[in-house]
Every structure is written in C-alpha cells, then in structure tokens.
Amino acid sequence: MNERSDSASDGSIEVDGAMTLDGNAVAGLLEEIFATDLTAQPCICATCGDRAEAGSLRAFTQAPGVILRCSVCGEVMIRIVQTPDATFLDLRGTASLRLPRPTA
C-alpha cells in the first residue's frame, strides 16, 4: 500500500491519513539520534515555511525507515533509516530545526 495516493483534482498530492501517526510516535528514535527530546522543538518546513513543533509532524513508520511530513503541506521534512552499522538522516525538507543546548 502506498503512503501517497493519486494526485487530487487541484494538482496537489494527498497523503493517506490512515497510515499517519504524529511525530510523538517516534520521540524515542529522535531522542536516540539527537540526544534530546525533540518533540517540543520548533522546526520550519523548507517547502511552505510552516513553523511547528517536531511532535506535530506527520510520521509514517510503515516504510523501510521513518518519514516525517509537514502537517500543513504534506511534504517530506525528515527521513531516518537505520541499518545495523549506521543511521542515515536526511533533513533536506527542513529549513530549520532548533536543538536546545544542555544546561550545566
């Protein structure tokens, strides 16, 4: 089953909501990679400019990796694939992601 359906009548691409979780569903994975809880951290979509907390992104976990999409325009913001010896992270759909500095 594809996560994307055929193009809508207005030319946009619809994403199947039945396969969608919110970004909080992958909070543990994000914390493992970034060593901090990202769910409340702001990120900006490179496509539409929407600013939202990472936990509000639409998460797709039914792929070989994890896909996080903008909750406004539906474009891919973050791709994460883990193999036995590496984690691959693609953030090209994210214009900005705020990471808090640890407090002393």
N, CA and C of each residue as an Amber inpcrd file, in Angstrom:
protein
   312
   0.8360000  -1.1760000   0.0000000   0.0000000   0.0000000   0.0000000
   0.8820000   1.2400000   0.0000000   0.6260000   2.1690000  -0.8780000
   1.4250000   3.3800000  -0.9690000   0.9970000   4.3760000   0.0830000
   1.9300000   5.1650000   0.5940000   1.5760000   6.1900000   1.5560000
   0.9860000   7.4050000   0.8810000   1.1880000   7.5510000  -0.4110000
   0.6400000   8.6710000  -1.1580000  -0.3980000   8.1400000  -2.1370000
  -1.4650000   8.8710000  -2.2750000  -2.4740000   8.4700000  -3.2480000
  -2.2660000   9.2520000  -4.5310000  -3.1290000   9.0210000  -5.5010000
  -3.0460000   9.7640000  -6.7500000  -3.2430000  11.2510000  -6.4880000
  -2.8490000  12.0510000  -7.4400000  -2.9930000  13.4940000  -7.3060000
  -4.4540000  13.8800000  -7.1670000  -4.6910000  14.8830000  -6.3280000
  -6.0400000  15.4090000  -6.1480000  -6.4010000  16.2530000  -7.3660000
  -7.6660000  16.6450000  -7.4570000  -8.1300000  17.4080000  -8.6110000
  -7.4440000  18.7650000  -8.7410000  -6.9270000  19.3140000  -7.6300000
  -6.2490000  20.6060000  -7.6970000  -4.7590000  20.4800000  -8.0050000
  -4.2820000  19.2560000  -8.2510000  -2.8810000  19.0380000  -8.6000000
  -2.0000000  18.7060000  -7.4130000  -2.5120000  18.8620000  -6.1820000
  -1.7110000  18.5360000  -5.0080000  -1.7060000  17.0170000  -4.8130000
  -0.8230000  16.5410000  -3.9800000  -0.7360000  15.1140000  -3.7010000
  -1.3110000  14.8700000  -2.3200000  -2.2430000  13.9340000  -2.2180000
  -2.8690000  13.6160000  -0.9450000  -2.0890000  12.5100000  -0.2530000
  -2.0010000  12.5890000   1.0750000  -1.3130000  11.5890000   1.8700000
  -2.3640000  10.8120000   2.6440000  -2.2670000   9.4920000   2.6380000
  -3.2330000   8.6320000   3.3110000  -3.1450000   8.8170000   4.8170000
  -4.1680000   9.4160000   5.4110000  -4.1890000   9.6900000   6.8400000
  -4.2430000   8.4480000   7.7030000  -4.7190000   7.3250000   7.1680000
  -4.8240000   6.0980000   7.9460000  -3.4530000   5.5510000   8.3280000
  -2.4370000   5.9070000   7.5930000  -1.0890000   5.4090000   7.8610000
  -0.2750000   6.3960000   8.6880000  -0.8960000   7.4800000   9.1180000
  -0.1940000   8.5770000   9.7630000  -0.2880000   8.5120000  11.2780000
   0.8370000   8.7530000  11.9260000   0.9030000   8.9710000  13.3740000
   1.4250000  10.3840000  13.5620000   1.3600000  10.9230000  14.7710000
   2.0140000  12.2110000  14.9500000   3.4720000  11.9710000  15.3170000
   4.2680000  13.0190000  15.2470000   5.7030000  12.9010000  15.4780000
   6.0680000  12.3620000  16.8450000   5.1520000  12.4580000  17.8140000
   5.4210000  11.9180000  19.1400000   5.6260000  10.4070000  19.1030000
   5.0950000   9.7470000  18.0810000   5.2290000   8.2910000  17.9530000
   6.6840000   7.8660000  17.7450000   7.5060000   8.7640000  17.2560000
   8.9210000   8.4470000  17.0300000   9.8250000   9.2540000  17.9560000
   9.2830000   9.6990000  19.0840000  10.0550000  10.5040000  20.0420000
  11.3090000   9.7760000  20.5140000  11.1890000   8.4900000  20.8040000
  12.3440000   7.7210000  21.2760000  13.4560000   7.6460000  20.2350000
  13.0760000   7.4370000  18.9880000  14.0640000   7.3930000  17.9100000
  14.7550000   8.7430000  17.7570000  13.9820000   9.8240000  17.7760000
  14.5730000  11.1660000  17.6540000  15.5100000  11.4670000  18.8230000
  15.1190000  11.0540000  20.0270000  15.9780000  11.2800000  21.1940000
  17.2600000  10.4520000  21.1040000  17.1580000   9.2430000  20.5650000
  18.3400000   8.4030000  20.3790000  19.3380000   9.0750000  19.4250000
  18.8370000   9.6900000  18.3740000  19.7020000  10.3130000  17.3710000
  20.2480000  11.6520000  17.8490000  19.3800000  12.4930000  18.4100000
  19.7680000  13.8610000  18.7500000  20.1390000  14.0530000  20.2160000
  20.0150000  13.0260000  21.0410000  20.3600000  13.0670000  22.4640000
  19.5660000  14.1120000  23.2360000  18.3660000  14.4250000  22.7680000
  17.4640000  15.3310000  23.4650000  16.0490000  15.0730000  22.9620000
  15.0640000  15.4780000  23.7470000  13.6710000  15.3350000  23.3310000
  13.3580000  16.4190000  22.3180000  13.0800000  16.0180000  21.0860000
  12.8010000  16.9860000  20.0230000  11.3270000  17.3010000  19.8430000
  10.4430000  16.5680000  20.4930000   9.0270000  16.7040000  20.1840000
   8.4830000  18.1130000  20.4050000   9.0380000  18.8690000  21.3370000
   8.5620000  20.2330000  21.5910000   9.4290000  21.2910000  20.9120000
  10.4140000  20.8590000  20.1400000  11.3290000  21.7990000  19.4970000
  10.7780000  22.2580000  18.1520000  10.9170000  23.5500000  17.8550000
  10.3820000  24.0770000  16.6020000  11.2220000  23.6810000  15.3860000
  10.5230000  23.4220000  14.2960000  11.1840000  23.1830000  13.0200000
  10.3790000  23.9050000  11.9460000  11.0540000  24.2630000  10.8580000
  10.4240000  25.0190000   9.7820000  10.4840000  24.1970000   8.5060000
   9.3360000  24.0660000   7.8440000   9.2510000  23.3290000   6.5880000
   9.9370000  24.1360000   5.4830000  10.8240000  23.4880000   4.7380000
  11.5290000  24.1480000   3.6450000  10.6170000  24.4330000   2.4580000
   9.4780000  23.7570000   2.3750000   8.5690000  23.9470000   1.2510000
   7.5750000  25.0750000   1.4870000   6.8360000  25.0100000   2.5990000
   5.7760000  26.0020000   2.8260000   6.1130000  27.0320000   3.8900000
   7.1750000  26.8110000   4.6590000   7.5810000  27.7690000   5.6800000
   6.8380000  27.6400000   6.9950000   5.9860000  26.6160000   7.1310000
   5.2620000  26.4430000   8.3890000   6.2400000  26.1550000   9.5150000
   5.9910000  26.7840000  10.6610000   6.8080000  26.5620000  11.8650000
   5.9590000  25.7830000  12.8500000   6.4320000  24.6220000  13.2570000
   5.6690000  23.7660000  14.1660000   6.6240000  22.9530000  15.0260000
   6.1000000  22.4000000  16.1060000   6.8960000  21.5080000  16.9390000
   7.1040000  20.1870000  16.1880000   8.2630000  19.5920000  16.3780000
   8.5670000  18.3350000  15.6880000   7.5460000  17.2520000  16.0240000
   6.9850000  17.2960000  17.2090000   5.9870000  16.3090000  17.6040000
   4.6900000  16.4110000  16.8280000   4.4750000  17.5230000  16.1440000
   3.2440000  17.6860000  15.3740000   3.3960000  17.2670000  13.9150000
   4.6090000  16.8950000  13.5120000   4.8050000  16.4140000  12.1410000
   4.0710000  15.0910000  11.9680000   3.7310000  14.7630000  10.7420000
   3.0300000  13.5140000  10.4350000   4.0580000  12.4180000  10.2120000
   4.0170000  11.3880000  11.0310000   5.0110000  10.3110000  10.9970000
   4.4760000   9.0920000  10.2520000   5.2940000   8.5790000   9.3550000
   4.9980000   7.3440000   8.6290000   6.0700000   6.3340000   9.0140000
   5.6610000   5.2540000   9.6310000   6.6140000   4.2560000  10.1180000
   6.4970000   2.9360000   9.3650000   5.6850000   2.8810000   8.3220000
   5.4590000   1.6540000   7.5660000   6.4310000   1.5010000   6.3940000
   7.4630000   2.3110000   6.3430000   8.4470000   2.2620000   5.2620000
   9.7080000   1.5680000   5.7840000  10.7130000   1.4190000   4.9420000
  11.9820000   0.8630000   5.4300000  12.6240000   1.7260000   6.5080000
  12.1840000   2.9600000   6.6130000  12.6510000   3.8600000   7.6540000
  11.4680000   4.6540000   8.1730000  11.7550000   5.8180000   8.7310000
  10.7200000   6.7050000   9.2470000  10.6900000   7.9580000   8.3890000
   9.5010000   8.3820000   8.0210000   9.3100000   9.5980000   7.2430000
   8.4850000  10.5560000   8.0920000   8.9510000  11.7940000   8.2430000
   8.1870000  12.8320000   8.9370000   7.8170000  13.8950000   7.9230000
   6.5100000  14.1520000   7.7990000   5.9950000  15.1040000   6.8180000
   5.4130000  16.3270000   7.5160000   5.4570000  17.4370000   6.8110000
   4.8530000  18.6770000   7.2870000   3.3570000  18.4540000   7.4680000
   2.8090000  18.9070000   8.5770000   1.3830000  18.7210000   8.8310000
   0.5250000  19.7080000   8.0460000   1.1470000  20.6970000   7.4030000
   0.4020000  21.6760000   6.6070000   0.4060000  21.3000000   5.1280000
   1.6010000  21.1780000   4.5180000   1.6700000  20.9240000   3.0740000
   1.8920000  19.4570000   2.7200000   2.2790000  18.6270000   3.6870000
   2.4590000  17.1970000   3.4340000   3.7950000  16.8020000   2.8460000
   4.6800000  17.7490000   2.6050000   5.9890000  17.4120000   2.0280000
   6.8910000  16.7490000   3.0690000   7.8100000  15.9110000   2.6040000
   8.7450000  15.2230000   3.4900000   9.7280000  16.2370000   4.0820000
   9.8390000  16.2220000   5.4100000  10.7980000  17.0930000   6.0900000
  12.0080000  16.3070000   6.5970000  11.7690000  15.1120000   7.1260000
  12.8460000  14.3130000   7.7230000  12.6840000  12.8610000   7.3070000
  13.7990000  12.2410000   6.9010000  13.8480000  10.8050000   6.6090000
  14.9050000  10.1920000   7.5130000  14.5680000   9.0630000   8.1240000
  15.5150000   8.3760000   9.0040000  15.5140000   6.8980000   8.6360000
  16.6900000   6.3620000   8.3540000  16.8410000   4.9340000   8.0850000
  17.9780000   4.4310000   8.9550000  17.7250000   3.3460000   9.6660000
  18.7600000   2.7370000  10.4950000  19.1260000   1.3740000   9.9330000
  20.4340000   1.1280000   9.8550000  20.9610000  -0.1680000   9.4530000
  21.7290000  -0.7160000  10.6490000  22.2210000  -1.9330000  10.5840000
  22.9660000  -2.4670000  11.7250000  24.1970000  -1.6410000  12.1060000
  24.7790000  -0.9170000  11.1540000  26.0110000  -0.1950000  11.4840000
  25.9460000   1.3200000  11.2770000  24.7680000   1.8720000  10.9420000
  24.6940000   3.3160000  10.7100000  23.2560000   3.8180000  10.7840000
  23.1310000   5.1230000  11.0110000  21.8510000   5.8080000  10.9220000
  21.9870000   6.8460000   9.8250000  21.0560000   6.8280000   8.8860000
  21.0530000   7.7860000   7.7870000  19.9430000   8.7970000   8.0560000
  20.2930000  10.0670000   8.0150000  19.3740000  11.1420000   8.3430000
  19.3560000  12.1410000   7.1980000  18.1800000  12.3900000   6.6470000
  18.0120000  13.3430000   5.5480000  17.0800000  14.4430000   6.0320000
  17.5970000  15.6510000   6.1560000  16.8310000  16.7950000   6.6540000
  16.5870000  17.8340000   5.5680000  16.7450000  17.4740000   4.2950000
  16.6760000  18.4870000   3.2470000  15.3240000  19.1790000   3.1440000
  14.2620000  18.5910000   3.6810000  12.9510000  19.2270000   3.6750000
  12.7140000  20.1270000   4.8770000  13.7220000  20.2470000   5.7200000
  13.6200000  21.0640000   6.9330000  14.5290000  22.2740000   6.7930000
  13.9310000  23.4600000   6.7560000  14.7230000  24.6880000   6.6380000
  15.4660000  24.9680000   7.9320000  14.8650000  24.5950000   9.0630000
  15.4630000  24.8840000  10.3630000  14.9230000  23.9050000  11.3930000
  15.7870000  23.4730000  12.2990000  15.4020000  22.6130000  13.4160000
  16.1690000  23.1100000  14.6330000  15.4550000  23.5020000  15.6620000
  16.0910000  24.0500000  16.8650000  16.4620000  22.9200000  17.8060000
  17.7350000  22.8680000  18.2020000  18.2250000  21.8950000  19.1660000
  18.6450000  22.6450000  20.4220000  18.0740000  22.3220000  21.5740000
  18.4600000  23.0200000  22.7870000  19.8660000  22.6390000  23.2300000
  20.5550000  23.5930000  23.8130000  21.8810000  23.3210000  24.3800000
  21.6980000  22.7610000  25.7790000  22.5200000  21.8010000  26.1520000
  22.4050000  21.2510000  27.5130000  22.7470000  22.3210000  28.5520000
  22.0350000  22.2790000  29.6610000  22.3400000  23.2140000  30.7500000
  23.3630000  22.5860000  31.6680000  24.2070000  23.4200000  32.2140000
  25.2800000  22.9170000  33.0830000  24.8120000  22.7170000  34.4830000
